[in-house]
Amino acid sequence: MINPPGKFAGMVKIGEKGQIVIPKEARELLGVGPGDTVLVLCDREQGLAIPSPERTAAIYEAIFGAGGGEEE
């Protein structure tokens, strides 16, 4: 499958423990690697999504407000 620039679509298998491996091409597009934390969003109708780190920050801010997620 040939993906357009800046996009990725591919198939992954779910392992025995329910784990998936994010394909190298997708990790490179998102700029994530070993030890990074990613946000996983799931919707019964729309499916599964892993937003880029930049989008993740915007999502957290929209939910929790500026500086959200930090305990004082």
URSULWO-V609667 format. One record per pair of residues at least 6 apart in sequence whose ideal C-beta (glycine too) atoms are under 6 Angstrom apart, sorted by the first residue. I is the first residue (numbers start at 0). J is the second residue. D is the distance in Angstrom with one decimal. If there is no record, write none. Layout:
I/J/D
I/J/D
//
This chain:
2/8/6.0
7/24/5.1
7/25/4.6
7/28/5.5
9/22/5.1
11/19/4.7
13/19/5.7
29/51/5.0
31/37/5.8
37/49/5.2
38/50/5.9
38/55/4.5
39/49/5.7
40/48/4.5
41/47/5.2
59/67/5.5
59/68/5.5
//
